Structures are given as structure tokens and as C-alpha cells.
């Protein structure tokens, strides 16, 4: 290729591109002349052939203008050149060039009319430009003339006027800037006055004005200063917002809310407010507790300030616990009250805004934004109610559980419960909460306290019982447990006020002193206080309707009242309280039975004095409540030791109570007071059943029902074993048996005179009646008690009669008639002494006497039907009848029947 280029250079030839570059722009893009176009058009060509030639041109020739055609063709030459091939290739290129030229010529001819039209437009434009040049020349000439016509002075006046206007505007701006520079003083004054909305409004206006003069260099510093001032205002505004948490003030809060609204931070203010309330709760409780801790510590040691609130609560002393709790709840109540008033303020404010919007709805966008803010604030405040109360509960719970309250006095602990209960009521009104956190903490403390308290009360009750002399305690005839429920000093005094006058005192008791044995009054008088004390201990206790009870009974009733009070204050431990309350009754019942009703000798008689229900109740009490061990077993398990803590030692009767004297009917007065006080106590528990049932959890109600059906209702059943002992000792039944043994029963004649043992027995009953009347002067004997005593005595007498008749070795028909005579005489005289009807066990005696006359078959049937008689009595009946109307064979048969009856009893 280099050889070809050098050859072309020697021959003076240049490449087509170089030839083109030498041409002028017009020559290089010369349009073919009309003759050339005509020649090209006149050349005979085949359009299809021409198109095929054009299509055969390589794509590279249609590339951009920087394409070097000569270089491209030279590089394509083969290494060995052939002239013929070159000429053929050259002809081919010429044909392609001719085809392209032909195509171009056709296109030019086709666009010829448009070209001519455009050329005419160019010519017209050239003419217009020439006209404009003439106008510009004339204008310049006239301007030169005007310039020469005006003087330098006129132009100076115009320049000075313009400068004056500029300076006036500058002066105004400088005055504004001066005012802006002095606003910080006014802002400080407004902040001191707590005019936060005014301060923010002024600061925002200053910022707006400063933005107008930002082209002054001094304004940039002022803008920074105003921004710092606005941030300072926001900080003070946040402090002002925090003050709302402890002492809500309407005007103060209104200013704060207006200020935040101007800042466009209503929602931010609400978020901050809730943070402040949370912090206020923490700070309030910490400061209250810290104050009491430092006060009790008696020094200025700052170590307490570094403690956590939970640890600080453990340093509260017992003496300061209650006042600290009261102040704590009061302080928290004030925080909650501030929150509640905050909500009220927003509710009233929203209503006012709603009225304003309904009257003027021009600013729709602003109304929608305010509505969104109000909705956000409302939801935030409603959600905050439960959150605030939860924080309050947790703080109070920590305080409550920080001290062991088990050794507190009852009134102090009740005060703790009362304060906490009131706080829970506040919580329920505040947010509708059931205060589960506080209830659980109070339940824990209450159960712990009540176990200790109840244990102490049981020990006190045992001490009362062991020191009780079972003397009557004076109360009004209308006295009931309701008068000691939530007892107070006034209520307790009212129980005795009936006895403060002498109007109803009999004359014999108005004497200075009356000898109980002789009824005589000594010469020497005693003081009026002695009279008053005797009046209370003698006469008034015998009022017909006055309840029979003792100091111990009153103590139990007081305890029940206190337990009821605690149960009403703290319903979650209602079951525990009722359970402990039932133990008070159980222990009292067990003590009365142990002191006055337990007698193994009489229990073994099989007379059913103690019902199966009473025995079951006494066994349950003994197993669950009574500690029968004298000393603790050191080898016992921990569980056993814990169980013994829940039990109380069995009480012992005071040595001052004498139950062995016949003159006092073996302590009948004390027995009546003890037993009837128990019955009275049971009646008071009956009054309480609806109240206890109302607070008892549903799952525990069977316990309450069982307590009343199995324990309370058995109190009156204790009368039988207690008074049976008196009845068994009051009549000399052994002497009567001896007298009956001396009677001759195998008489041959019908006697008209009864035997002497009947008179002796009746004399015993008369003496019993006299002693009973003597006792009734000391203690009112209720009719049920009197009936039971007479019933027991008569029943024992009748059974003694049967036993005496069963001891007879020989008896005739006349002797049996004498038995009937004696018994009828006894009944006739006895009915004059007592009003009890029918006479107990009357048929028991009569049936036994009449059985003597039965035939063999009738007697066998009678023996099988009357199992109430002992084997000895039945055997004696058969033996006595032997020889009269029963032979030996019948006797063996009847004795076998008796043995069959007795066998199951063995």
C-alpha cells in the first residue's frame, strides 16, 4: 500500500478526500447543473438494475463522514495486484457511483419546486434585514441628538432622587433591625410573667421579620440568637408543663397549650405531658418516703437518696408506716386529680372548638389538622388513664410489701386496709380498673397479718376462757352482735346505758347491802359505788329478756365484729377471715363442752345425751384446732411443726369455778351462763349468715353451709350433756335404790298406802326445786334450760325406779299393784312441782310394771319389741314371773330371746 501511495505522489495524484478538502464549501457540495441532470436522466437505465447496484454497495460506505474511503479500499487490495482485476473492480465502483448519482439526481429534481420556493423566502428575508438596518441607523442618529439636548444637571437630580428613596428604605430597615435587636429584653420579661404564647408569638414575628432582612450581615447573627431564644422558650415551656402534674391550674395550662399550638407541637406536648406524669409519680413517692426515712433516721446522711425506691421502702419504721402511707396516697391522688382535670380541660376545649368550627368553616385545611390533633390528644389521654393508674398501683404495691405488717395493731392494720381500699375506689372511678395489683398485694399482707393476728386472738381467747369465772356480763335486753359490728366507744357504752338509773331497782336492792342468806341489812352502810356494782351483778342480770353472756362472750363478739370489718374491707380474703371466724366459735364451743359437758361415766350410759352430729363436730374441732401435745416433739417433721402452729392448747377451767358443791347445784349458775352464752353466740352467728354468704366465694360456700349445719346448729345440743351432770348429782338416786330394796313386794294383799321411798324421792325433787329457785336468783334460767333439767331428773328417777323394780327377787300380783300405786303417787306429786308435760319416760316405767302380767308368747314378743331395757332388767322380769304363770321351759326360751337381743350389743 505504501508503494501505491508513493507512486501516486510522484505522479502528482491525490486521494479523493484530499481533492475534496481543496474545494471550497460551495464547490464540494455543488449541485449538478440542469444539463448534467438532464444527461443523467436521459441515460437509458433499468430502475431495478440500478436498485440492485445500490443494494450491492457495502454498509460501511453509509457510515459517518469521518470514514476514510481511500484507506478502506487500499487496505482491501490483495497482496498480489492484477491490473485486470483492478480495472474490473474500478468499473464496478464507477457503476455504483453512477447509480448513486442517478438516484441523487432524481431526488433533487423531485424537490426542485420546494427549493425554488425556499430560495424566494430567503430573498425576502434579506430585503427585511436591509430595512431594519436603515431604521437602526436613524434611531442612533436621533439618540445622539437627544443626548446633546439634555444637561448634566438634570441627570444629577434624577440620580439624587433615586438615592433618597433608597436611603429612606434603608433607614426604615435599620429601625426595624434596631427593634429586633432589643426584643430579647421583652422576651425575658414575658417569660418571667409566664406569658408563653405572647413570647412565642413575638419570637416568631421577629424571625419572620429577620428573614426579610437576611441580606444584611448583622441579621445572620440575630437569626441565630432568635433560634436560641425559641429553644430556651421551649425548655421553659416544658418545665411549665411539668408543673401541671402536681397542681393543675386552668389559666396556666391554657397558656401552655396555646404556646405549644403556636409552635405546631400539640402532639409533642401531649407526649411530653405523659412523660412528666410518669416522672412526677416516681418523684412524688420517692420524696414522700425519703422524707419519712430521713426523719426517722434522725441524721442528715445522704445515703438514703442513693437508694432505689424499693430498697428505700424497707427502711420505713412501724411508727411512720401509716402516716407515710396516708401522705403517699394523698400525693398520688393529687397527681391523678391533675391528670383528671387535664382531661376535663381538653374535653371542654374540644367542645368550644367544635362550636367555633360549626359557626365558621372557612379554613377547611386548618380545621382538619385541628381535628386530627384533638383526636390524637383524646386517644393519648384515654390510654394514659390506665397507664397512670398502673404506675400508681406499682408504687403503692412496692410500699405495701416493703414492710412486714403481721405485728401491727389491729386498728393500724385496718387503717392500712381502709386507705388502700379508698385508693382502689379512686382507681375504679379514675379508669374503671379493678386494681388487681393492689388487691393481690393487700391479699398477701392481709393473709400474713391475719394468720398472726388470729393466732394471737386465739391465745387471748384461751387466756380469757381459763380466767373466766362464768359470771354474767350486764348488757341491754336488746343487745346483739350488730351493736358491736364496727364497734366504737359510744356503741359499747350504749350497751350498758340501760343500767345507769335506779328507777327499776327493787327496794331490797336499794338498801346499802342485803345478806343473801338471811335477807337482813347490816347496820353499817356501804358506798353508792358498791350499790351500783351489786346492782349490776345481782338484779339487772336477772332481767327477763336480758341475754346471758360473759365477758369472754363479748370478747368473741368483738372479735367477730373486727373480722367482719376486715372482711368487708378486703373481700379477696373473705374465705380466710370466715374460716378463722369459725375457729373462734369452734374453740368457744369446745371449751364449754370440756369444762362442763365432758363426763365419760355418763357418756357410757348409752342414753344418747350427745348426738352423733355433736360428737362428730367435737372430734373435728379436736383434730383440726386443739393441740393435745404438752411439748413439741423435737424429732417431728417441719410439716408437723407448721400444723401445730395452727393449733391451740386445750383450755383449762379456772380453779375459781367450783362444780362440786351440792348447794350450788354443782355449779349450775356457771353452767347456765356458759351454755346459754354459747347458744346466744350461735344465734348471733345465725344473724351473720346472710352477710357471710354474700361475701363468700362461690367455690367456698359449701364450707360455710357445713359450718352452720354441723357446728352452729349444734350449740343448743350441748345443753343435754352439760345439764345431765347436774341432774345426775342433784338427786340421790342411790339412796332411793336402797330404800326400794327394803320394800317387801311379795305381799298377799292390795295395799292402799304407798311406800316411803316415794316420799323420799319427792323430797329430793322438792329440794332440787328449792335450789333451782335459789340459783335463778343469781342467774336467769331460761325455760328450755329448766325443762331440760327437769326432764333429765325425771328421766333418771324413772330409770332408777325401773332399776329398783328390776332388783326385786320375789314379787306377787299385789306387789305389782303396789308398784303401780307408788308410781302413780310419784306422778301426782311430781306434776305439782313441774309444768313439763308429758312426764318423760312415764311409759318406760308403766310398761315395765305391766309386763309382769304378760303370757309366755306375749312376753316373748314384748321382749323383742322393747330393747330400751337392759339385759338385767329383762332377765329379772322373766325370773320374777317364774312359778306364777311361766314355767322353766318358757323361762329358758325367754332367756334365750334376751340373749339373742343382747348378742349384737357385745
Secondary structure, DSSP 4 states (H G I P E B T S, - for coil): -HHHHHHHHHTT---HHHHHHHS-HHHHTPPPPHHHHHHHHHS---HHHHHHHHHTS-GGGGS-TT--HHHHHHHHS-SS--HHHHHHHHHHHHHHHHHHHHHHHHHHHHTHHHHHHHHHHHHHHHHHHHHHHHHHHHHHHHHHHHHHHS-HHHHHHHHHHHHHHHHHHHHHHHHHHHHHHTHHHHHHHHHHTT-HHHHHHHHHHHHHHHHHTTTSHHHHHHHHHHHHHHHHHHHHHHHHHHHTTTS--HHHHHHHHHHHHHHT-HHHHHHHHHHHHHHHHHHHHHHHHHHHHHHHHTS--GGGGGS-HHHHHTT--HHHHHHHHHHHHHHHHHHHHHHHHHHHHHHHHHHHHHHHHHH----HHHHHHHHHHHHHHHHHHHHHHHHHHHHHHHHHHHHHHTS--TTS-HHHHHHHHHHHHHHHHHHHHHH----HHHHHHHHHHHHHHHHHHHHHHHHHHHHHHHH---------TT--GGGTTT--HHHHHHTTGGGS-STT--HHHHSS---TTT-PPPSS---HHHHHHHIIIIIGGG-SS-----HHHHHHHHHHHHHHHHHHH-GGGHHHHHHHHHHHHHHHHHHHIIIII--HHHHTT-S--S-HHHHHHHHHHHHHTEE--SS--TTS-HHHHHHHHT-EEPP---TT-----TTTTTTHHHHHHHHHHHHHHHHHHHHHHHHHHHHS-GGGHHHHHHHHHHTGGGTTTHHHHHHHHHHHHHS-HHHHHHHHHTS----SS--SS--HHHHHHHHHHHHHHHHHHHHHHHS---HHHHHHHHHHHHHHHHHHHHHHHHT-S---HHHHHHHHHHHHHHHHHHHHH---SSPTTHHHHHHHHHGGG--HHHHHHHHHH-TTS-HHHHHHHHHHHBTTTB-HHHHHHHHHHHHHHHHTT-
